[in-house]
Amino acid sequence: MVFLHFVRSLLFRPLTPLRIVGCGVALSALFVCASAALAGAGAQEMGNLPQVPATPSLRPYWHVFAAYAIAIALIGGWAFSIARRLRDVEDRLTQQGE
């Protein structure tokens, strides 16, 4: 019930700096509790797993890194293009308003 009240207060009231900090504290506490619970469950399960030697190199996955680099570059270029076009539209609107 308290959680529903918290959610309703977030959705239907304007955010103030104090409420934003409160949301951050609440989400941080939720994350810490969930992490602790999952870590405890994971520690119990780790004893049942067979031991596999670690691979010291990520060299076989170079294509994944390259794909991410290309994707990030394309998204960055797209965002830059949108910003430039938006600036052009704003300039035209301010020129028309004068």
GIDA-V126207 format. One record per backbone hydrogen bond with DSSP energy under -0.5 kcal/mol. NH is the residue of the N-H (numbers start at 0). CO is the residue of the C=O. E is the energy in kcal/mol with one decimal. If there is no record, write none. Layout:
# GIDA-V126207
nh-><NH,NH>
co-><CO,CO>
e-><E,E>
This chain:
# GIDA-V126207
nh-><4,5,6,7,8,9,10,11,12,19,20,21,22,23,24,25,26,27,28,29,30,31,32,33,34,35,36,37,38,39,40,41,42,43,44,45,46,46,47,48,51,55,60,61,63,64,65,66,67,68,69,70,71,72,73,74,75,76,77,78,79,80,81,82,83,84,85,86,87,88,89,90,91,92,93,94,95,96,97>
co-><0,1,2,3,4,5,6,7,8,15,16,17,18,19,20,21,22,23,24,25,26,27,28,29,30,31,32,33,34,35,36,37,38,39,40,41,42,43,44,45,49,53,57,58,60,60,61,62,63,64,65,66,67,68,69,70,71,72,73,74,75,76,77,78,79,80,81,82,83,84,85,86,87,88,89,90,91,92,93>
e-><-2.1,-2.3,-2.5,-2.7,-2.3,-1.7,-2.2,-2.4,-0.8,-2.4,-2.2,-2.3,-2.4,-2.2,-2.5,-2.6,-2.8,-2.2,-2.5,-2.3,-2.4,-2.6,-2.5,-2.5,-2.6,-2.4,-2.3,-2.6,-2.6,-2.2,-2.1,-2.6,-2.3,-1.5,-1.6,-1.7,-0.6,-0.5,-1.4,-0.8,-0.5,-0.6,-1.9,-1.4,-0.8,-1.5,-2.4,-2.3,-2.4,-2.4,-2.5,-2.6,-2.7,-2.2,-2.5,-2.5,-2.5,-2.5,-2.3,-2.5,-2.4,-2.4,-2.4,-2.4,-2.4,-2.5,-2.6,-2.3,-2.0,-2.3,-2.5,-2.3,-2.3,-2.4,-2.3,-2.1,-2.1,-1.7,-0.8>
